[in-house]
Amino acid sequence: MSSFFSKKGYYQGIFFLLLMMLVSCANDVIAKHVGGRLDPIEVTFFRFFFSFITLLPFVITRGCSIFKTSNLQTNILRGVWGAASFCLYTYSLVQIKLVEIVAIMWTIPLFVLVLSMFFLNERVNCTRWIATLIGFFGLAFITLYNNESSFSFRFAYIMPVASAFMFAVQDVMVKKMLDNDDRITMLLYFAIVTSILTFPLALLVWKTPTLFEASLLLLFGSFANLMQYFIFRAFEATDLSALAPFRYVEFLVSALMGFIFFSEIPGLNVFVGAVILIPTTLYLAYTECVPHAH
């Protein structure tokens, strides 16, 4: 069984992506809860700061060698994009239902597919194009249908859509760096750059966290590193564009967590979107796995 996790392949990529999404939903619950009292910018800062703190043991044991990188500019740029995208994302979590936020993140595959073609030279076949376009149609229904039998533009969804694009750019950056940089080094640079950028902004809206909030924020930062580790492993295992449609599975987990922790009930728009997206994802999984079975 251990050989399964050490190998590269489509199944391994799916496995680590699903783990990432499970941890991601748990982090969304934490951010939405503490963001009810603390400003989202402060929550974002603590995410990155505690992420850095949990990496200190690696710095102590490995010394200055951990900072060695052949992609310094890309690591810094990724940190800049990360700080901006997570600020937008955390603000969105406070204002919109958890399951709707995850649904909006389904724009990521569309952005990733286009970006991976131009910057990673990945081959994108017809089924991936179809799955991504259908996914965009399902997302459009979720974000535009207002559950009153009409369609309208809703300004609140601009921030999460912008965040989704930034996440896609970061995904492409990660894929380009994986062949040369140590995973812990990438996590460390990301935590340092984002902490430095968000700290001054957090001071402007500062509220001292309670002991319970601080405990949740420590868990928040630790999970952030775990999420990145899982996504690194997923990207190492198979093509980025092949994994993109599986982000839709996060819908199920987020809907359950939103109901349990916040009594959120998805509207008709989300259910119709799921009817469009989930069968498409399952079909794509079958068509992608068949060549590997022979």
C-alpha positions as CSV (number, residue, x, y, z in Angstrom):
1,M,0.0,0.0,0.0
2,S,2.9,2.4,0.8
3,S,4.1,2.1,-2.8
4,F,0.8,3.6,-4.0
5,F,1.6,6.9,-2.2
6,S,5.1,7.1,-3.4
7,K,4.3,6.6,-7.1
8,K,3.1,9.2,-9.6
9,G,-0.1,8.7,-11.5
10,Y,-3.7,9.8,-12.0
11,Y,-5.1,7.9,-9.0
12,Q,-2.5,9.3,-6.7
13,G,-3.2,12.8,-7.9
14,I,-6.9,12.4,-7.2
15,F,-6.2,11.0,-3.7
16,F,-4.0,13.9,-2.6
17,L,-6.4,16.4,-4.1
18,L,-9.3,15.0,-2.2
19,L,-7.3,15.2,1.0
20,M,-6.5,18.8,0.3
21,M,-10.2,19.6,-0.2
22,L,-11.2,18.0,3.0
23,V,-8.6,20.0,5.0
24,S,-9.6,23.1,3.0
25,C,-13.3,22.8,4.0
26,A,-12.2,22.5,7.7
27,N,-10.2,25.7,7.3
28,D,-13.1,27.5,5.7
29,V,-15.2,26.6,8.8
30,I,-12.6,28.0,11.1
31,A,-12.2,31.2,9.0
32,K,-16.0,31.8,8.8
33,H,-16.3,31.3,12.6
34,V,-13.5,33.6,13.8
35,G,-14.3,36.0,11.0
36,G,-17.6,36.8,12.6
37,R,-15.7,38.9,15.3
38,L,-12.2,39.5,13.9
39,D,-11.6,41.4,10.7
40,P,-11.0,39.0,7.7
41,I,-7.6,40.8,7.1
42,E,-6.5,39.9,10.7
43,V,-7.7,36.3,10.2
44,T,-5.7,36.1,7.0
45,F,-2.6,37.4,8.7
46,F,-2.9,34.8,11.5
47,R,-3.3,32.1,8.9
48,F,0.1,33.0,7.3
49,F,1.8,33.8,10.6
50,F,0.9,30.5,12.3
51,S,1.8,28.7,9.1
52,F,5.3,30.2,9.5
53,I,5.5,29.3,13.2
54,T,4.7,25.6,12.4
55,L,7.5,25.6,9.9
56,L,10.2,26.8,12.4
57,P,11.2,23.3,13.5
58,F,12.3,22.6,9.9
59,V,14.3,25.9,9.9
60,I,16.0,24.9,13.2
61,T,16.9,21.3,12.0
62,R,18.0,22.2,8.4
63,G,19.5,25.6,9.0
64,C,20.2,28.2,6.2
65,S,20.0,25.5,3.5
66,I,16.2,25.5,3.7
67,F,16.2,29.0,2.1
68,K,18.1,27.8,-1.0
69,T,15.9,28.2,-4.0
70,S,16.3,28.6,-7.8
71,N,13.0,30.4,-8.0
72,L,13.3,33.3,-5.6
73,Q,11.3,35.8,-7.7
74,T,8.6,33.3,-8.4
75,N,8.3,32.4,-4.7
76,I,8.0,36.1,-3.8
77,L,5.4,36.7,-6.6
78,R,3.5,33.7,-5.4
79,G,3.4,35.2,-1.9
80,V,2.1,38.5,-3.2
81,W,-0.7,36.7,-5.2
82,G,-1.4,34.5,-2.1
83,A,-1.8,37.5,0.2
84,A,-4.2,39.2,-2.1
85,S,-6.2,36.1,-3.0
86,F,-6.7,34.9,0.6
87,C,-7.7,38.4,1.8
88,L,-10.5,38.4,-0.9
89,Y,-11.4,34.8,-0.1
90,T,-11.7,35.4,3.7
91,Y,-13.9,38.4,3.1
92,S,-16.1,36.3,0.9
93,L,-16.4,33.6,3.5
94,V,-17.9,36.0,6.0
95,Q,-20.5,37.4,3.5
96,I,-21.6,34.3,1.5
97,K,-22.7,30.8,2.3
98,L,-19.9,28.3,2.6
99,V,-21.2,26.0,-0.2
100,E,-21.6,29.0,-2.5
101,I,-18.0,30.1,-2.0
102,V,-16.8,26.6,-2.9
103,A,-19.1,26.7,-6.0
104,I,-17.6,30.0,-7.1
105,M,-14.1,28.4,-6.7
106,W,-15.2,26.1,-9.6
107,T,-14.1,28.9,-11.9
108,I,-10.5,27.7,-11.1
109,P,-10.5,24.8,-13.6
110,L,-11.4,27.1,-16.4
111,F,-8.6,29.5,-15.5
112,V,-6.2,26.7,-14.9
113,L,-6.9,25.0,-18.2
114,V,-6.1,28.1,-20.2
115,L,-3.1,29.0,-18.1
116,S,-1.6,25.5,-18.1
117,M,-1.8,25.5,-21.9
118,F,0.2,28.7,-22.3
119,F,2.6,28.4,-19.4
120,L,3.0,24.7,-18.8
121,N,2.6,23.4,-22.4
122,E,0.2,20.8,-21.1
123,R,-1.9,18.9,-23.6
124,V,-5.6,19.5,-23.0
125,N,-7.9,17.0,-24.7
126,C,-11.5,17.4,-25.8
127,T,-13.0,15.8,-22.7
128,R,-11.2,18.2,-20.4
129,W,-12.4,21.2,-22.4
130,I,-16.0,19.9,-22.4
131,A,-15.9,19.2,-18.6
132,T,-14.5,22.7,-17.9
133,L,-17.0,24.5,-20.1
134,I,-19.9,22.5,-18.5
135,G,-18.5,23.4,-15.1
136,F,-18.5,27.1,-16.0
137,F,-22.1,26.8,-17.1
138,G,-23.1,25.2,-13.8
139,L,-21.2,27.9,-11.9
140,A,-22.9,30.7,-13.9
141,F,-26.3,29.2,-12.8
142,I,-25.2,29.1,-9.2
143,T,-24.0,32.7,-9.1
144,L,-26.6,34.3,-11.2
145,Y,-29.8,32.6,-10.3
146,N,-31.3,34.3,-7.2
147,N,-33.8,31.6,-6.2
148,E,-36.7,33.8,-7.1
149,S,-37.1,32.4,-10.6
150,S,-34.9,35.1,-12.1
151,F,-31.3,35.8,-13.0
152,S,-29.4,38.9,-11.9
153,F,-25.8,40.0,-11.3
154,R,-24.8,40.0,-7.7
155,F,-21.9,42.2,-6.7
156,A,-20.9,40.1,-3.7
157,Y,-19.5,37.4,-6.0
158,I,-16.9,39.6,-7.6
159,M,-14.4,39.1,-4.8
160,P,-14.5,35.3,-4.8
161,V,-14.3,35.1,-8.6
162,A,-11.2,37.4,-8.5
163,S,-9.8,35.2,-5.8
164,A,-10.4,32.1,-7.9
165,F,-8.4,33.5,-10.7
166,M,-5.5,34.3,-8.4
167,F,-5.6,30.8,-7.0
168,A,-5.4,29.4,-10.5
169,V,-2.3,31.6,-11.2
170,Q,-0.7,30.2,-8.0
171,D,-1.5,26.7,-9.0
172,V,0.4,27.2,-12.3
173,M,3.3,28.8,-10.4
174,V,3.5,25.8,-8.0
175,K,3.5,23.4,-10.9
176,K,6.5,25.2,-12.5
177,M,8.5,25.3,-9.3
178,L,8.0,21.7,-8.2
179,D,10.8,20.3,-10.3
180,N,13.4,22.5,-8.8
181,D,12.4,23.6,-5.3
182,D,12.1,21.8,-2.0
183,R,8.5,21.6,-0.8
184,I,9.3,22.9,2.7
185,T,11.2,25.8,1.1
186,M,8.2,26.7,-1.0
187,L,6.0,26.7,2.1
188,L,8.4,28.7,4.1
189,Y,8.8,31.5,1.5
190,F,5.1,31.6,1.0
191,A,4.5,32.0,4.8
192,I,7.2,34.7,5.2
193,V,6.1,36.8,2.2
194,T,2.4,36.7,3.0
195,S,2.9,37.4,6.7
196,I,5.0,40.4,6.0
197,L,2.5,41.8,3.5
198,T,-0.6,41.3,5.7
199,F,0.8,42.3,9.1
200,P,0.6,46.1,8.5
201,L,-3.0,45.8,7.3
202,A,-4.0,43.6,10.3
203,L,-2.7,46.3,12.7
204,L,-5.2,48.7,11.2
205,V,-8.2,46.5,12.2
206,W,-6.6,44.7,15.2
207,K,-8.7,43.0,17.8
208,T,-7.0,40.7,20.3
209,P,-8.1,37.1,19.8
210,T,-9.5,35.2,22.7
211,L,-7.7,32.0,23.8
212,F,-10.2,29.9,22.0
213,E,-9.9,32.0,18.8
214,A,-6.1,31.9,19.1
215,S,-6.2,28.1,19.3
216,L,-8.4,27.9,16.2
217,L,-6.1,30.3,14.3
218,L,-3.1,28.1,15.2
219,L,-5.0,25.1,13.8
220,F,-5.9,27.3,10.8
221,G,-2.2,28.0,10.0
222,S,-1.2,24.4,10.5
223,F,-3.9,23.2,8.2
224,A,-2.8,25.8,5.6
225,N,0.6,24.1,5.4
226,L,-1.0,20.7,5.2
227,M,-3.2,21.8,2.4
228,Q,-0.2,23.0,0.4
229,Y,1.7,19.8,1.0
230,F,-1.3,17.8,-0.3
231,I,-1.6,20.0,-3.4
232,F,2.1,19.7,-4.1
233,R,1.8,15.9,-4.0
234,A,-1.2,16.0,-6.3
235,F,0.5,18.3,-8.8
236,E,3.6,16.0,-8.8
237,A,1.5,13.0,-9.5
238,T,-0.3,14.0,-12.7
239,D,-1.3,16.9,-15.0
240,L,-2.7,20.0,-13.4
241,S,-5.5,20.3,-16.0
242,A,-6.5,16.7,-15.4
243,L,-7.0,17.3,-11.7
244,A,-8.9,20.6,-12.1
245,P,-12.4,19.2,-12.5
246,F,-12.1,17.2,-9.2
247,R,-12.4,20.4,-7.3
248,Y,-16.1,20.0,-7.7
249,V,-16.1,17.2,-5.1
250,E,-15.5,19.9,-2.5
251,F,-19.1,20.9,-3.0
252,L,-20.4,17.9,-1.1
253,V,-18.1,18.4,1.9
254,S,-18.7,22.1,2.1
255,A,-22.5,21.7,1.9
256,L,-22.4,19.2,4.8
257,M,-20.1,21.4,6.9
258,G,-22.1,24.6,6.2
259,F,-25.2,22.9,7.4
260,I,-23.6,21.3,10.5
261,F,-21.7,24.4,11.7
262,F,-23.8,27.4,10.4
263,S,-27.2,25.9,9.6
264,E,-26.8,26.9,6.0
265,I,-29.1,25.3,3.5
266,P,-28.1,25.5,-0.2
267,G,-30.7,27.2,-2.4
268,L,-32.1,25.8,-5.6
269,N,-29.3,27.4,-7.6
270,V,-26.7,25.3,-5.8
271,F,-28.7,22.1,-6.2
272,V,-29.2,22.6,-10.0
273,G,-25.5,23.5,-10.3
274,A,-24.6,20.2,-8.6
275,V,-26.9,18.2,-10.9
276,I,-24.9,19.7,-13.8
277,L,-21.4,19.4,-12.3
278,I,-21.2,16.1,-10.3
279,P,-22.2,13.7,-13.1
280,T,-19.8,15.5,-15.5
281,T,-17.0,15.1,-13.0
282,L,-17.7,11.4,-12.5
283,Y,-17.8,10.8,-16.3
284,L,-14.6,12.7,-16.7
285,A,-13.0,10.5,-14.0
286,Y,-14.0,7.4,-15.9
287,T,-12.7,8.6,-19.2
288,E,-9.4,9.7,-17.7
289,C,-8.8,6.5,-15.8
290,V,-9.6,4.1,-18.7
291,P,-6.2,4.6,-20.5
292,H,-4.4,3.9,-17.3
293,A,-6.1,0.5,-16.8
294,H,-4.5,-1.0,-20.0
